[in-house]
Amino acid sequence: MPLTARRSVSVAAALATVALATYACSEPAPTRATPTSAVRSAADEAGVHHQYGEPVRLGNGRARSYAIIDQKAGRTLELGIALDEQAMEGLRAAVPGSDPHQDHDMLMVQLPQQHASAFRFVELDWNPQGHGDPYAEGHFDFHFYTISEADVHGIMPSDPQYAAKAANNPAASDIPAFYFEPASALGIPPEAAAVPMMGMHWLDLRAPELQGMLGNPEAYKPFTSTFIYGAWDGKLIFMEPMITRSHILAKRDATDPAVRNQVIPIPTSSSFPAGGFRPDAYRIAWDAQSREFRIALVVTGG
């Protein structure tokens, strides 16, 4: 499938309207989640198993999935992508004059054999020129999917039911607090906001990079990282940390442990993902021992 067919509409472009300000009236101006060191890396605790998946080439290095499993309890504590130092160098530059929503590289990263979760694979995208405001900086998308690659590839406008599936939202009780989808906010057809081979992107009302559009300029901060839920045909189907390259690289030189190992809480769904691994935060970290950057879904409680 040509990469140019994947993104007919930018979520960021759809947000660039004051219509979203109606959502801001019901909630106080948000603040960026404060980095915390309260949660130790599970790899530092006794009785856990750290397993990697098969690597894929990225930049001058490699990316690979990993899982941290509590063997005694038989449950996954963390599921993520590890990027070695070289992977952050030699990344493809933007194509001059190209559409930023179509100028990206896509990698399918397979999960470790033993990960004890509902997730099936991770799609890792490098976007050298971002997606347009407020996400115009070069960044990575980490889509943790609970559906198969074949099902993802089937999310295409050529499907006769494409519009109906785009309009079929998950039950309200399944949607995490503070999340909304742009089509309803803007009064546009859901299929116009759907992204081929991805689906609908639900955004956090409190995200600092959206606050200028939401009428809360005092709470605005430039995009460094944000967290997205994805949905299609009545179900949530992915969890997505979206993070700038510069923000990831900064972890390596940070002297504050809470900044070097940043754990950001996220609202959770009552039913998604299925099973015992239900992340309530995501990690952006530098591991000096393995010389890797780590982007992961983590369970911090229970």
N, C-alpha and C positions, 0 to 999 in steps of 0.2 A: 504494500500500500504506500503510495507516495506520501511523504511527510507533509506536503502541501495540502493534502486532503483532511488533515487531522483537526485543524483549528479554524473553522469558518467564522467564529465569533470570539472575541476576547472578553473574558469576564471583567477584566479591568476596564475595558472600554464601555461595557454596559453599566458600570458603576459610575461613570463620569457624568453624573446628573444630580441635581438637587432633589430629585424625587426621593432619594434615600433618606433625606432629612426627616421624613415622617417617622422613620424608625428610631431616630435619636431622641425623640421627645419622651419616650417611656423609660429611658435608662440614663443614669448619670454618665458624665464623660469618663471613659475608661482610662486606665493607665497601663503601660506595658508591664507584662508579668516580670516580677523581680527575680533575677537569677538566685538560685538557692543551692546550698551545699548540704541541705538536710538529708538528702537521699544519697547514700554512698553508691559508688559503682558496684553493681552486683558481682562483677568480676573480682572484687577485692574481698568478698565474703567467703567463708568456708562452706563446703558442700555444694558448690555450683559447678556446672559444666559449661564451658565456652566452646561453641562449635561454629565453624565457618562454612559458607557455601562456596560454589565454584566462582572464581574471579572472572571479571570481564574487563576488557581494556577501556581505560578512560584517561584522556590526556596522555601524559608520559608514563602513567602508572596503571593502577588497577582499582576497581571497586569490587567489593564482595559483601554478601550478606553475612550476618552472624546472629546467633541466638544465645542467650544466657539462660540456663535452665537450673532450677533448684531440684537437684536429683532426689533429695529426700522427700520433698513435697510433691515431686512429679509435675511441676508447673513452670511455665515460661515466665521469666521476670523482665526480659528485654529482648526486643527483636529490631535489628537495625541494619544499616549499611555502613561499612568501614571503607574509608577512602585513604589510600596511602599518600604520603607527601607528594610523590611524583604525579599522582592523579590530578592534583590541583594546578599543575603546570602543563603547558603545551595544549591547553584546551583550544578548540577551534574559535577563531575570531568571528565577529559578525560579518555577514555578507552585505557589502555596501548596497544601499538602496532596496534591500529586501524587506518584506513584511515581517515585523518582529514576532508575530504570532505564528509564522510558518518557518522561521529561522531557528531551528533547534535540533539537537541530536537526542535520539531516544535509545535507551539500553534496557533490555529485559534481564533482570537479575533474579536468578533462581534462589530460593530459600534453602537453608540447611535441611538435610533429610529429617532431622529430629528437631522440630521447632514447636510442636504442641500448641498450635494456634489455628485460627480459622483463615489466616492469610495464605494466599496461593503463590504470589510472586510480587516483585517490586519493579515498577517502571521508573527508571531514573532518567530524567531529562536535563540536559544542559541547554540553557537559554542565553546565548551570548549577549543579546540586547534586550532581554526581559520580555515583558508582555505589554509595554506601554504603561503610562501613569496609572496607579502609583507604584507599579512593579517594573519600572524601566531599567533597573540595574541588572547586570548579569547575575543569574542565579540558577539554582538547582531545584527541580521538583522531585520529590520522593513519594510516588504513589504506591501505597501498600494496599493491594487489591485482595478482596475476598472472593472474587469470581475468577474464572479461568481466562487465559489469554484469548482463547477462541471467543468467549463471550464478550470480552473487551473489543475485539476486532469486529464484532457484529453490531456495535453501536455506530451505525452509519445512516446517513439520510436516505440511502437507497432502501432501507427497511420500510415497508408500507406502514408499519406501526410506529415509526420514529417519533412523530409528533405526539401520539397518544402516550408513548412510554416516557417521553420528556415531561409531559404534564402530570404523570402519575407520581405524585410525591409520596414519600414514606409517611406512615401514620405520625400525627403530631407528637404522640407519646414517645416515638423513637428518635426524634430529632433532639440533639443536645441543646441545652439552654444557650440562648444568645445567637443561635445560628439562623440564617435566612438565605433564601435563594433569590438572585437578582431579578428574575423574570417577573415574579409576583410584585416585587417592590416597584418595578418600572412600568408595569402594565403592558409588557410585551409578550408575544407568544413564547411559551417555554422552549419550543424548538429553536427559536432564534438565540437563546442563551445556552443551549446544549452544545457541547464540544464533541465532535465525532471521535470515536475510539476512547472516550472518557466518560461523558455523561454530563450531569448537572453538578455545578460546584456551589456548595453552601458555605457562606462566609461568616466569620465572627463579627457581630455588630460592634464589638469592643476593640477591634484591631486598630492600633494606633495610626497606621498608614491610611485608614479610611476616614479619620475624624475630620479632616478638612472638608471632605465631601458631605459629611454628616452634620455640618454646622457646629462642630466643636474644635475650632482651630487651636485653642489653647492646649488641647490634648493630642494634637497631631505630632507624630514622629515619623521620620523617613523609614521606609521599609527595610528591615534587616531579616526578619523571619516572621512567618505567619502560619496558621494551621487551618486546613480546609477539610471538610467532609464532602465526599462524592456520593451521588445517588443516581439511580436509574430504575425506571419501571417499578416504582413503589418500594425500593429497597436502598438502604445505604450500601455502597459497594467499595469504598476506599477511604483511607485516612491519609492525609498529605501534608507533611511539613514542607514548606517552601522557603528557601533560605538563600541569601546572597553569598556569592563566593567570598567576598571580603569579610563577611561576618564569620564564616567558618574559619578562614585563615587567621583571624584575630585571636582565636582560641589558643593557637600555638604559642603566642608571645604573651598571653595574659599571665600576670603574677598572682592575681586573686583566684584561689581555687574555685570559688563560686562562679566566676566568669569563665574560667577554663573548662569547667564542667557544668554547663548551664542546663538546668532542668526546668521546663516551663509547663505548668499545669494546664490542662485542657478540660472543657466540659465533656461529659461522657453521655452516652446513650444508654437507655435501660435495656436495650436488646442487641446492640452492635458493638463490637463483633460478637459472634456466638462463641460459646465455650468459656474456658476459664481464664483466658488471656484477654483482659479488657483494659487497654492502656488508659491511664488517667493523666499522662504527661508525655512530653517528648524531650529528648536529650540532644544537645549540640555540644560536642566535647572534643578535646584533644587528649589522646592517650600517649604519653611520652615514652612509655616502655615499648609499645608496639609501633610507634611512629605513625599513628593513624588518627584521622578525624573520624568521629562516629556520630551518625545521625540515627536516632532510634526512637521507637515507641517503647514506653516503659510503664511498669506498674509500681507505684510508690507506696500504696497502702495495702492493708490486709495481709 
